[in-house]
Amino acid sequence: MSLDNFKRQVREYFSILSVTPEISDNEWLNFAKKLESEKPLNRAQANSLLHKHFPDHKFTVLCLDSIDNSDVNALLLMAINANKSAK
C-alpha cells in the first residue's frame, strides 16, 4: 500500500475535511508506525492516537457518521503496509 492510499484512508475513516498546518509525508509515516505499534482496538482508541500524535494540528471533521469499529483492523493493516513500503 502506498502512503497516499494510507493518508486517504485515514482522512476517510476519521471524516477529516482539512488539517492545519498540513501534515507532511514524514509525519504520516510516523503516525502509521504509531498505529502499527499501538494496535488500537476501536475507532475511539485510533482517534485518540491521531490527536495525541498531532497535538499542534487543527482538524476539521464531518460529524455525521455513526460509531462503527469494523474498519479499525483495515486501517491498522494499511498502516502496517505503508510502513513496509516505506522501507
Residue pairs with C-beta under 8 A, 6 or more apart in sequence:
1 78
1 81
1 82
1 85
2 82
2 85
3 25
3 28
3 29
3 32
3 82
3 85
3 86
5 78
5 82
6 28
6 32
6 78
6 79
6 81
6 82
7 23
7 28
9 74
9 75
9 78
10 16
10 28
10 31
10 50
10 75
13 43
13 46
13 71
13 75
14 46
14 47
14 50
14 59
14 61
15 61
15 62
15 63
15 64
15 65
16 59
16 60
16 61
17 60
17 61
17 62
18 59
18 60
19 54
19 57
19 58
19 59
19 60
20 57
20 58
20 60
21 56
21 57
23 31
23 54
23 57
27 54
28 82
29 82
29 83
29 86
30 53
31 49
31 50
31 53
31 54
31 79
32 78
32 79
32 80
32 82
32 83
32 86
33 79
33 83
34 49
34 53
35 46
35 49
35 75
35 76
35 79
36 76
36 79
36 80
36 83
38 45
38 49
39 76
40 46
40 48
40 49
40 72
40 76
41 69
41 72
42 69
42 72
43 67
43 68
43 69
43 71
43 72
45 72
46 72
46 75
50 59
51 59
